[in-house]
Amino acid sequence: MPLYLDIHDKLRAVTPEAIAAAHQRDLELQDKYGVKYHRYWVNSKEGRMFCLLEAPSKEAAYAMHNEAHGILPNEIYEVTEGT
C-alpha cells in the first residue's frame, strides 16, 4: 500500500490535547477507509501538523480526515521510506 505524508497548515487550535483528540478520531475511522496511521508530528508555533500514513489513495486519506473531524490536509505527498 502507498505511503503518504500529509501536511496540515495554518491550524488554529494546535494544542497537544486538540491534536491528540483529532488523531484519536482518525484512528477510530482508519479501518473504514483502509488507512493505517504510523506517526504524526506537530509544530505548534507555526500551526502545522504532519502525518505519516498508508492509504489506498490520497482520496481515501482526505475522506477519512473529512469524516473524522473536517480538518483536511493542505497537501498529501506519496513518499518512499529511505534508510
RAKABEL-V172265 format. One record per residue. RES is the residue in one small letter. SS is DSSP state (H for helix, E for strand, - for the rest). OMEGA is omega in whole degrees, 0 to 359 (999 if undefined). BURIAL is # if it has 24 or more other ideal C-beta (glycine too) atoms within 12 Angstrom, else .. Layout:
# RAKABEL-V172265
[[RES;SS;OMEGA;BURIAL] [RES;SS;OMEGA;BURIAL]]
This chain:
# RAKABEL-V172265
[[m;-;180;.] [p;-;178;.] [l;E;183;#] [y;E;170;#] [l;E;177;#] [d;E;185;#] [i;E;174;#] [h;E;186;#] [d;-;175;.] [k;-;177;.] [l;-;183;#] [r;-;185;.] [a;-;183;.] [v;-;173;#] [t;-;178;.] [p;H;181;.] [e;H;180;.] [a;H;179;.] [i;H;179;#] [a;H;179;.] [a;H;178;.] [a;H;179;#] [h;H;178;#] [q;H;177;.] [r;H;174;.] [d;H;181;#] [l;H;180;.] [e;H;182;.] [l;H;188;#] [q;H;181;#] [d;H;180;.] [k;H;183;.] [y;H;180;#] [g;-;183;.] [v;-;175;#] [k;E;178;#] [y;E;177;#] [h;E;183;.] [r;E;168;.] [y;E;180;#] [w;E;182;.] [v;E;170;#] [n;E;184;.] [s;-;183;.] [k;-;181;.] [e;-;179;.] [g;-;182;.] [r;E;174;#] [m;E;181;#] [f;E;180;#] [c;E;175;#] [l;E;184;#] [l;E;170;#] [e;E;179;#] [a;-;177;#] [p;-;180;.] [s;-;174;.] [k;H;182;#] [e;H;178;.] [a;H;179;#] [a;H;177;#] [y;H;183;#] [a;H;180;#] [m;H;177;#] [h;H;182;#] [n;H;180;.] [e;H;185;.] [a;H;186;#] [h;-;178;#] [g;-;179;.] [i;-;185;#] [l;-;176;#] [p;-;176;#] [n;-;181;.] [e;E;173;.] [i;E;180;#] [y;E;170;.] [e;E;183;.] [v;E;174;.] [t;-;182;.] [e;-;177;.] [g;-;180;.] [t;-;999;.]]
